[in-house]
Amino acid sequence: MISSKRTPTINDVATRAGVSKKTVSRVINSSPMLKPQTREKVEKVIAELGYVPNPQARALALRRNFVLGLLYDNPNAQTILNFQQGVLDAIRDTEFALVVRPVDRHSPDMLDDIRDFLEKQRPAGVMILPPISENDAIAELCLEQGCGYVRMGSAEFDEPHRLVESNDGEAVGWAVDHLVEQGHRRIALIEGPEGFRSALERRRGFLEGLDRHGIAHDPGLVAKGAYTFESGKAAARALFDRDPRPTAIFACNDEMAAGALHVASERGIAVPRDLSLIGFDDSPTAAHMWPPLTTVSWPITRMANAAAMKLIAPATPEAKPFKFDSSLVQRSSVAPPQKP
């Protein structure tokens, strides 16, 4: 019998369960090298004794801290917040913590900065957001440091256990289909910034959508954006200066769509009476705009959750998915075009 005043130890668990200390350690560290019945027996004893593993001791034994790192260089703050929420949901009730590390992809010292972070923090693994997730040198650096990683992207550029991927191009095609079904033929694109695979995939989906409906691509109906509100405003001004102006705009994220809506209001262009508008992300901004924005719902929170599970519990069902489908959320910003 263990005294109620004494904190139970790993040795107590091993003795009560009739297994070795190493077996208990394997259960604690989610090792796949165990029979299910052995795992269940040890977990039952852990619960009965109220045993809490010492994170410092585990970190020393594993030569890793119970920390997940998030590496990013992304101008959209909402994307980072949504991703963090998914990770925090995954690590709730575990000993893991999240450390967020912004980097500068344009800096010649970026790899040295990441190496310094990995050496000092010794994370159990890192999650890498676009566009730096597409940089193979970062993945190779993680392997060199013995650090697990999961990359997030809009295309398949790594092994499934190291990747979470969304179907951006296909989803944008659905948005174009919706606009064409409403009767739009003069459809403009506010595209994302250079260097982002998501921007390329969303542009590809847009152009393929036009081709599918026999609509010729007009380069004059494409405006550059940077995934920011201000760049959306600038792009919308350029598109509204066209004669005739577009009857519909697809913006490659909700922030730029919000910028376009702002300029439309300034110019007396009513949405959706005079202009239909679709974004991408389904961020809180989309639902809070007026009119509420039709948008592609990007499952970033679920993707983040799966990314974290691939690092902390790779053998669980939650860690298996690596492809995530987006969906079109129809609200009030799309209507048939006005007849001339």
URCORHU-V276915 format. One record per residue. RES is the residue in one small letter. SS is DSSP state (H for helix, E for strand, L for the rest). OMEGA is omega as a letter, one per 40 degrees, with the letter a starting at -180 (999 if undefined). Layout:
RES/SS/OMEGA + RES/SS/OMEGA
This chain:
m/L/i + i/L/i + s/L/i + s/L/a + k/L/a + r/L/i + t/L/a + p/L/a + t/L/i + i/H/i + n/H/i + d/H/i + v/H/a + a/H/a + t/H/a + r/H/a + a/H/a + g/L/i + v/L/i + s/L/i + k/H/i + k/H/i + t/H/i + v/H/i + s/H/i + r/H/i + v/H/a + i/H/a + n/L/i + s/L/i + s/L/i + p/L/a + m/L/a + l/L/i + k/L/a + p/H/a + q/H/i + t/H/i + r/H/a + e/H/a + k/H/a + v/H/i + e/H/i + k/H/i + v/H/i + i/H/i + a/H/a + e/H/a + l/H/a + g/L/a + y/L/i + v/L/a + p/L/i + n/L/a + p/H/i + q/H/i + a/H/i + r/H/i + a/H/i + l/H/a + a/H/a + l/H/a + r/L/i + r/L/i + n/L/i + f/L/a + v/E/i + l/E/i + g/E/i + l/E/i + l/E/a + y/E/i + d/L/a + n/L/a + p/L/a + n/L/a + a/H/a + q/H/i + t/H/a + i/H/i + l/H/a + n/H/i + f/H/i + q/H/a + q/H/i + g/H/i + v/H/a + l/H/i + d/H/a + a/H/a + i/H/i + r/L/a + d/L/i + t/L/i + e/L/a + f/L/i + a/E/a + l/E/i + v/E/a + v/E/a + r/E/i + p/E/i + v/L/i + d/L/a + r/L/i + h/L/a + s/L/i + p/L/a + d/L/a + m/H/a + l/H/i + d/H/i + d/H/i + i/H/i + r/H/i + d/H/i + f/H/a + l/H/a + e/H/a + k/H/a + q/H/a + r/L/a + p/L/i + a/L/i + g/E/i + v/E/i + m/E/a + i/E/a + l/L/i + p/L/e + p/L/a + i/H/i + s/H/a + e/H/a + n/L/a + d/H/a + a/H/i + i/H/i + a/H/i + e/H/i + l/H/i + c/H/i + l/H/i + e/H/a + q/L/a + g/L/a + c/L/i + g/E/i + y/E/i + v/E/a + r/E/i + m/E/a + g/E/a + s/L/i + a/L/a + e/L/a + f/L/i + d/L/i + e/L/a + p/H/a + h/H/i + r/H/a + l/E/i + v/E/a + e/E/i + s/E/a + n/L/a + d/H/a + g/H/i + e/H/a + a/H/i + v/H/i + g/H/i + w/H/i + a/H/i + v/H/i + d/H/a + h/H/i + l/H/i + v/H/i + e/H/i + q/L/i + g/L/a + h/L/i + r/L/i + r/L/a + i/E/a + a/E/i + l/E/i + i/E/a + e/E/a + g/L/a + p/L/i + e/L/i + g/L/i + f/L/i + r/H/i + s/H/i + a/H/i + l/H/a + e/H/a + r/H/i + r/H/i + r/H/i + g/H/i + f/H/a + l/H/i + e/H/i + g/H/i + l/H/a + d/H/a + r/H/a + h/L/i + g/L/i + i/L/a + a/L/i + h/L/i + d/L/i + p/H/i + g/H/i + l/H/i + v/E/i + a/E/a + k/E/i + g/L/a + a/L/a + y/L/i + t/L/i + f/H/a + e/H/i + s/H/i + g/H/i + k/H/a + a/H/i + a/H/a + a/H/i + r/H/i + a/H/a + l/H/a + f/H/i + d/L/i + r/L/i + d/L/e + p/L/i + r/L/i + p/L/i + t/L/i + a/E/i + i/E/i + f/E/i + a/E/a + c/L/i + n/L/a + d/H/i + e/H/i + m/H/i + a/H/i + a/H/i + g/H/i + a/H/i + l/H/i + h/H/a + v/H/i + a/H/i + s/H/i + e/H/a + r/L/i + g/L/i + i/L/a + a/L/i + v/L/e + p/L/a + r/L/a + d/L/a + l/L/i + s/E/a + l/E/i + i/E/i + g/E/a + f/E/i + d/E/a + d/L/i + s/L/i + p/H/i + t/H/a + a/H/a + a/H/a + h/H/i + m/L/i + w/L/e + p/L/i + p/L/a + l/L/i + t/E/a + t/E/i + v/E/i + s/E/a + w/L/a + p/L/a + i/H/a + t/H/i + r/H/i + m/H/i + a/H/i + n/H/i + a/H/i + a/H/i + a/H/a + m/H/i + k/H/a + l/H/a + i/H/a + a/L/a + p/L/a + a/L/a + t/L/i + p/H/a + e/H/a + a/H/a + k/L/a + p/L/i + f/L/i + k/E/a + f/E/a + d/L/i + s/L/i + s/E/i + l/E/i + v/E/a + q/L/i + r/L/a + s/L/a + s/L/i + v/L/i + a/L/i + p/L/i + p/L/i + q/L/i + k/L/a + p/L/999
